[in-house]
Amino acid sequence: MVFRFVAGLLLALSVSLAGIWLEKQTLSLHRELSLQHYQADVLEDWKTQHLLAIRRIRTAHQQEQVLAPVPRRDTQRQLSSRQNGSRQ
């Protein structure tokens, strides 16, 4: 009779300990997954910020090219005549 009681108690204890171990493993995996999601969000934000910075730089460069003063035609002729004259 005592043997059955002790066996039942040990069985209940082992099931409880197994449940606690499984719960700890589940929580550990949830923490790891949450950390990975956080790191992915940080990397995504970093990527977005750098892509926007690159876009701003390209836009500024294109604006500089568009707004750069265009040489006048007579200046171009003078330059080409100087280059042709120096070649002769």
C-alpha positions in Angstrom: 0.0 0.0 0.0 2.8 2.4 0.9 4.6 1.4 -2.3 1.6 2.4 -4.5 1.3 5.7 -2.7 5.1 6.5 -3.1 4.9 5.4 -6.8 1.9 7.6 -7.4 3.6 10.5 -5.6 6.8 10.1 -7.7 4.8 9.9 -10.9 3.0 13.1 -10.1 6.2 14.8 -9.1 8.0 13.6 -12.3 5.1 14.9 -14.5 5.1 18.2 -12.7 8.9 18.5 -13.1 8.6 17.6 -16.8 5.9 20.3 -17.2 8.1 22.9 -15.5 11.1 21.9 -17.7 8.9 22.2 -20.8 7.6 25.6 -19.7 11.1 26.9 -19.2 12.2 25.7 -22.6 9.1 27.3 -24.2 9.8 30.6 -22.4 13.5 30.5 -23.4 12.5 29.9 -27.1 10.0 32.8 -26.9 12.7 35.1 -25.5 15.1 34.1 -28.2 12.5 34.6 -30.9 11.6 38.0 -29.5 15.2 39.0 -29.5 15.6 37.9 -33.1 12.5 39.9 -34.1 13.9 43.0 -32.3 17.2 42.6 -34.1 15.5 42.2 -37.5 13.5 45.4 -36.8 16.7 47.2 -35.9 18.4 46.0 -39.0 15.4 47.0 -41.1 15.3 50.5 -39.6 19.1 50.8 -40.3 18.6 49.7 -43.9 15.7 52.1 -44.4 17.7 55.0 -43.0 20.7 54.3 -45.1 18.7 53.8 -48.3 17.0 57.2 -47.6 20.4 58.8 -47.0 21.7 57.4 -50.3 18.5 58.6 -52.1 19.0 62.1 -50.6 22.6 62.2 -51.7 21.7 61.1 -55.3 18.9 63.6 -55.5 21.3 66.4 -54.3 23.9 65.3 -56.8 21.3 65.3 -59.6 20.1 68.8 -58.6 23.7 70.0 -58.6 24.1 68.7 -62.1 20.8 70.2 -63.3 21.5 73.6 -61.6 25.1 73.8 -62.7 25.7 76.8 -65.0 25.7 75.8 -68.6 28.7 77.3 -70.6 27.6 79.9 -73.1 28.0 79.1 -76.8 30.6 81.8 -77.4 32.6 80.4 -74.5 32.4 76.9 -76.0 33.6 78.3 -79.3 36.5 80.1 -77.6 37.4 76.9 -75.7 37.2 74.8 -78.9 39.2 77.3 -80.9 41.9 77.4 -78.2 42.0 73.7 -78.2 42.2 73.5 -82.0 44.7 76.3 -82.1 47.0 74.6 -79.6 46.8 71.4 -81.6 48.0 73.1 -84.8 
